């Protein structure tokens, strides 16, 4: 059952990530189920331009964005960090986005705190 749900979410990643109620389902799918399914869903969300950053500013989406960062590695994780870092000022301006920005800044990986500061002051 979980695999079928994850496959459906992957197939409709843009719609699932854009809907305020479906984001809660996406968050649950990213926190439960097989690791392979979680990574597949995280990659599907990442392929939709701007979706991760949009989700990160919402009630259920910020949890999903955190799980995306946790499940991805290598170039995929670097791309997720890049997408979120580009929108760090917008994230910090929203209630739930602040949680995602804080997680991004505190997580180990390709985005250093100096890069976050550079992005926050408009350097990209």
DRENZA-684880 format. One record per residue (C-alpha): residue number from 1; residue in three letters; x, y, z. Coordinates in Angstrom, 1 decimal, decimal comma, always signed. Layout:
N
<lummar k="NUM" r="ALA" x="X" y="Y" z="Z"/>
...
END
This chain:
124
<lummar k="1" r="UNK" x="+0,0" y="+0,0" z="+0,0"/>
<lummar k="2" r="UNK" x="+2,7" y="+2,5" z="+0,9"/>
<lummar k="3" r="UNK" x="+4,6" y="+1,8" z="-2,3"/>
<lummar k="4" r="UNK" x="+1,5" y="+2,5" z="-4,3"/>
<lummar k="5" r="UNK" x="+0,9" y="+5,7" z="-2,5"/>
<lummar k="6" r="UNK" x="+4,5" y="+6,8" z="-2,9"/>
<lummar k="7" r="UNK" x="+4,4" y="+5,9" z="-6,7"/>
<lummar k="8" r="UNK" x="+1,2" y="+8,0" z="-7,1"/>
<lummar k="9" r="UNK" x="+2,9" y="+10,9" z="-5,2"/>
<lummar k="10" r="UNK" x="+6,0" y="+10,7" z="-7,4"/>
<lummar k="11" r="UNK" x="+3,8" y="+10,6" z="-10,5"/>
<lummar k="12" r="UNK" x="+1,9" y="+13,7" z="-9,3"/>
<lummar k="13" r="UNK" x="+4,7" y="+15,4" z="-7,4"/>
<lummar k="14" r="UNK" x="+3,9" y="+18,9" z="-8,6"/>
<lummar k="15" r="UNK" x="+0,2" y="+18,7" z="-7,6"/>
<lummar k="16" r="UNK" x="+1,0" y="+16,9" z="-4,3"/>
<lummar k="17" r="UNK" x="+3,5" y="+19,6" z="-3,4"/>
<lummar k="18" r="UNK" x="+1,3" y="+22,4" z="-4,4"/>
<lummar k="19" r="UNK" x="-1,8" y="+21,4" z="-2,5"/>
<lummar k="20" r="UNK" x="-2,0" y="+22,4" z="+1,2"/>
<lummar k="21" r="UNK" x="-3,6" y="+19,1" z="+2,3"/>
<lummar k="22" r="UNK" x="-1,6" y="+16,9" z="+0,1"/>
<lummar k="23" r="UNK" x="+1,6" y="+18,3" z="+1,6"/>
<lummar k="24" r="UNK" x="+0,7" y="+16,6" z="+4,8"/>
<lummar k="25" r="UNK" x="+0,5" y="+13,3" z="+3,0"/>
<lummar k="26" r="UNK" x="+3,8" y="+14,0" z="+1,3"/>
<lummar k="27" r="UNK" x="+5,4" y="+14,7" z="+4,7"/>
<lummar k="28" r="UNK" x="+4,1" y="+11,4" z="+6,0"/>
<lummar k="29" r="UNK" x="+5,3" y="+9,5" z="+3,0"/>
<lummar k="30" r="UNK" x="+8,7" y="+11,0" z="+3,4"/>
<lummar k="31" r="UNK" x="+8,8" y="+10,0" z="+7,1"/>
<lummar k="32" r="UNK" x="+7,3" y="+6,5" z="+6,8"/>
<lummar k="33" r="UNK" x="+7,9" y="+3,7" z="+4,3"/>
<lummar k="34" r="UNK" x="+10,9" y="+2,2" z="+2,6"/>
<lummar k="35" r="UNK" x="+14,0" y="+4,4" z="+2,3"/>
<lummar k="36" r="UNK" x="+14,1" y="+3,8" z="-1,5"/>
<lummar k="37" r="UNK" x="+10,6" y="+5,2" z="-1,8"/>
<lummar k="38" r="UNK" x="+11,4" y="+8,2" z="+0,3"/>
<lummar k="39" r="UNK" x="+14,4" y="+9,0" z="-1,8"/>
<lummar k="40" r="UNK" x="+12,4" y="+8,5" z="-5,0"/>
<lummar k="41" r="UNK" x="+9,7" y="+10,9" z="-3,8"/>
<lummar k="42" r="UNK" x="+12,3" y="+13,4" z="-2,6"/>
<lummar k="43" r="UNK" x="+13,9" y="+13,4" z="-6,0"/>
<lummar k="44" r="UNK" x="+10,5" y="+13,8" z="-7,7"/>
<lummar k="45" r="UNK" x="+9,8" y="+16,9" z="-5,6"/>
<lummar k="46" r="UNK" x="+13,3" y="+18,3" z="-6,4"/>
<lummar k="47" r="UNK" x="+12,7" y="+18,0" z="-10,1"/>
<lummar k="48" r="UNK" x="+9,8" y="+20,4" z="-9,9"/>
<lummar k="49" r="UNK" x="+11,4" y="+23,9" z="-10,2"/>
<lummar k="50" r="UNK" x="+10,7" y="+26,0" z="-7,1"/>
<lummar k="51" r="UNK" x="+8,5" y="+23,4" z="-5,4"/>
<lummar k="52" r="UNK" x="+10,8" y="+22,6" z="-2,4"/>
<lummar k="53" r="UNK" x="+11,1" y="+26,3" z="-1,6"/>
<lummar k="54" r="UNK" x="+7,4" y="+26,9" z="-1,9"/>
<lummar k="55" r="UNK" x="+6,6" y="+23,9" z="+0,3"/>
<lummar k="56" r="UNK" x="+9,2" y="+25,0" z="+2,9"/>
<lummar k="57" r="UNK" x="+7,1" y="+28,1" z="+3,6"/>
<lummar k="58" r="UNK" x="+4,0" y="+26,2" z="+4,5"/>
<lummar k="59" r="UNK" x="+2,6" y="+24,4" z="+7,6"/>
<lummar k="60" r="UNK" x="+3,1" y="+20,8" z="+6,4"/>
<lummar k="61" r="UNK" x="+5,5" y="+21,6" z="+3,6"/>
<lummar k="62" r="UNK" x="+8,3" y="+22,7" z="+5,8"/>
<lummar k="63" r="UNK" x="+8,4" y="+19,3" z="+7,4"/>
<lummar k="64" r="UNK" x="+8,5" y="+17,7" z="+3,9"/>
<lummar k="65" r="UNK" x="+11,4" y="+20,0" z="+2,9"/>
<lummar k="66" r="UNK" x="+13,3" y="+19,0" z="+6,0"/>
<lummar k="67" r="UNK" x="+12,8" y="+15,3" z="+5,1"/>
<lummar k="68" r="UNK" x="+13,9" y="+16,0" z="+1,5"/>
<lummar k="69" r="UNK" x="+17,2" y="+17,4" z="+2,8"/>
<lummar k="70" r="UNK" x="+17,6" y="+14,4" z="+5,2"/>
<lummar k="71" r="UNK" x="+17,0" y="+11,8" z="+2,5"/>
<lummar k="72" r="UNK" x="+19,0" y="+13,1" z="-0,4"/>
<lummar k="73" r="UNK" x="+22,8" y="+12,9" z="-0,8"/>
<lummar k="74" r="UNK" x="+25,4" y="+14,1" z="-3,1"/>
<lummar k="75" r="UNK" x="+24,4" y="+16,2" z="-6,1"/>
<lummar k="76" r="UNK" x="+20,7" y="+15,9" z="-5,3"/>
<lummar k="77" r="UNK" x="+21,2" y="+17,2" z="-1,8"/>
<lummar k="78" r="UNK" x="+23,4" y="+20,0" z="-3,1"/>
<lummar k="79" r="UNK" x="+20,6" y="+21,0" z="-5,6"/>
<lummar k="80" r="UNK" x="+18,0" y="+20,9" z="-2,8"/>
<lummar k="81" r="UNK" x="+20,2" y="+23,2" z="-0,7"/>
<lummar k="82" r="UNK" x="+20,8" y="+25,5" z="-3,6"/>
<lummar k="83" r="UNK" x="+17,1" y="+25,8" z="-4,3"/>
<lummar k="84" r="UNK" x="+16,3" y="+26,6" z="-0,7"/>
<lummar k="85" r="UNK" x="+19,3" y="+28,9" z="-0,3"/>
<lummar k="86" r="UNK" x="+18,1" y="+31,0" z="-3,3"/>
<lummar k="87" r="UNK" x="+14,9" y="+31,6" z="-1,4"/>
<lummar k="88" r="UNK" x="+16,4" y="+32,0" z="+2,1"/>
<lummar k="89" r="UNK" x="+15,2" y="+35,6" z="+2,5"/>
<lummar k="90" r="UNK" x="+11,6" y="+34,6" z="+1,6"/>
<lummar k="91" r="UNK" x="+11,9" y="+31,6" z="+3,9"/>
<lummar k="92" r="UNK" x="+13,0" y="+33,7" z="+6,8"/>
<lummar k="93" r="UNK" x="+10,1" y="+36,1" z="+6,3"/>
<lummar k="94" r="UNK" x="+7,5" y="+33,4" z="+6,8"/>
<lummar k="95" r="UNK" x="+6,5" y="+31,5" z="+10,0"/>
<lummar k="96" r="UNK" x="+7,2" y="+28,0" z="+8,7"/>
<lummar k="97" r="UNK" x="+9,9" y="+29,0" z="+6,4"/>
<lummar k="98" r="UNK" x="+12,0" y="+30,1" z="+9,3"/>
<lummar k="99" r="UNK" x="+12,1" y="+26,4" z="+10,5"/>
<lummar k="100" r="UNK" x="+13,3" y="+25,3" z="+7,1"/>
<lummar k="101" r="UNK" x="+15,9" y="+28,1" z="+6,9"/>
<lummar k="102" r="UNK" x="+17,2" y="+27,1" z="+10,4"/>
<lummar k="103" r="UNK" x="+17,4" y="+23,5" z="+9,5"/>
<lummar k="104" r="UNK" x="+19,2" y="+24,3" z="+6,3"/>
<lummar k="105" r="UNK" x="+21,7" y="+26,5" z="+8,1"/>
<lummar k="106" r="UNK" x="+22,3" y="+23,9" z="+10,8"/>
<lummar k="107" r="UNK" x="+22,5" y="+20,8" z="+8,6"/>
<lummar k="108" r="UNK" x="+25,9" y="+19,4" z="+7,6"/>
<lummar k="109" r="UNK" x="+26,5" y="+19,4" z="+3,9"/>
<lummar k="110" r="UNK" x="+27,4" y="+21,4" z="+0,9"/>
<lummar k="111" r="UNK" x="+25,9" y="+24,6" z="+2,2"/>
<lummar k="112" r="UNK" x="+28,1" y="+26,3" z="+4,7"/>
<lummar k="113" r="UNK" x="+27,0" y="+29,0" z="+7,2"/>
<lummar k="114" r="UNK" x="+29,1" y="+31,5" z="+5,3"/>
<lummar k="115" r="UNK" x="+27,2" y="+30,7" z="+2,1"/>
<lummar k="116" r="UNK" x="+23,9" y="+31,2" z="+4,0"/>
<lummar k="117" r="UNK" x="+25,1" y="+34,6" z="+5,3"/>
<lummar k="118" r="UNK" x="+26,2" y="+35,6" z="+1,8"/>
<lummar k="119" r="UNK" x="+22,8" y="+34,6" z="+0,4"/>
<lummar k="120" r="UNK" x="+21,0" y="+36,4" z="+3,3"/>
<lummar k="121" r="UNK" x="+22,6" y="+39,7" z="+2,4"/>
<lummar k="122" r="UNK" x="+21,7" y="+39,4" z="-1,2"/>
<lummar k="123" r="UNK" x="+24,9" y="+37,8" z="-2,6"/>
<lummar k="124" r="UNK" x="+23,0" y="+34,7" z="-3,9"/>
END
